[in-house]
Amino acid sequence: MVETDGKETPLFTKCYDLLLWLTPRVANFPRAQRFLLGRELLDTAFGIYKLLVEARKTPSQARDAVLRQADAQLESLRAEWRLASDLRCINLKQYEHGANLIGEVGRLLGAWRKSTG
C-alpha cells in the first residue's frame, strides 16, 4: 500500500474523499454541535489521514503499530459519526453515505495491515 508511480493508493484516495465529503457536512451542523462534535469529527478524520502518511513513511518493521493507531482512530470516527446521526446533525442518507465511506477506508486499512503483518 505504498505510493506507486507518483499516484496515491486507493486507501489514501478514499481517506481524502472522506475528508472532502465530511468537511462541508460538519459546516452544516447545528451551531452548538459544529464546534463540539463537528470539530472532534474533523480532528479524528484528519488524524487518521496523518497516521496513514506516517505509516507510509515508517520502516516496515514499525509500521503495524502506526496502522493500529489509525485503526483505533477509525473506530472512534465511527462512534462520532453515529452520535452525529443520533443528535440529528445529519440526515439518514448522509449517515449512510458517510458510514459507507468510513467502512471503505476501514476495509482498505485492514488489507494494508494484513499485508504488513
N, C-alpha and C positions, 0 to 999 in steps of 0.2 A: 504494500500500500504506500509506496514511496512515489514521489513526483517522478513522472517519466516524460522525457522529451519536452520539458517545459510546460506540460499540462498537469492540472490538478487531478488527483484521483477522484473517483466518484464520492468517496466519503467527504473530502474537503468541499466538493461541489455541492453536495446535499446539505452539509452543515451551513455553507454560505447561503444557500437557498432558504434554509430555515431562518437564518438571521434576517435576510432580506424581506421575507414574508412576515416575520414576527414583529419587527420594529414598528411598522405603521399600525399593527393591531394594538400594540401597547399604547401608542399615542392616542388611541381612541377609547382607552379605558376610562371609566368614570374618574373624576379628578382625585377623589380620596384614594383610589386603588392605583392610579397611574404612578404615583410617587412612592408607593409601598410595594405592592405586589408586582407592578409593572417593572420597576427598577430591579427587583430581585430576579424576575424572569430574564430580563436582558443581561444582567450580570452573570447569571448562570449560563445562559446560552453563549455569550461571548467567552466565558471561562472555558467552556467545552472546546470551542474553536482554538483558543490559546493552548490548551493542553494537547490538542491534536498536532499543532505546529511544533510544540515542544517534543512530542513523541517522534515526529518525523526527523527532528534534529538530534535525537538521543541515540547513543550507540545501542545496537540491538539487544545486548545483554541486560540493559537497564530499562528498555522500552516498556515492558509489561507493567511495571509499577506506574508509569505515567498513564498508560492506557486504562489501568484500573481506576485511577483518579477521574479520568474522563468519563468512564462508565458510571461511577458513583454520582458525578455531576449530572449525567443524563437522567439518572433515576430521580434526582431532585427536581430536574426540569419537568419530568412527567407529573410529579406531585403538584408542582406550582401551576402547571397548565390545567390540571384537573380542578385545582382551587379557583383558578380564574373562571372556569366554567360554572362551578358551584356558586360563586359570588355574582354570577351573571355579568361579568365583564366582557364576555364573548358569547356569541350565539352557538347553537349546536353545530351548525355547518362549519363555523370557524374552529370549534373544538375538534371536530372530526378531522379536518384538514391538517391542523397543527399536530394532532396525535399521530396522523399518518406520516408526516414529515419527521417527527421525533422518532417514530418507530423505524423508519428507513435509516436514519442516522445510527440508531441502535443496532440494526442488523449489520450494517457495514462496519461499525466499530467492533462488533463481535467477531466478524470474519477476520478483521485485522489482528485481533487478539489471538484467535486460533492459529493464524499463520505465523505468529511470532513465538507462540508457546510450544 
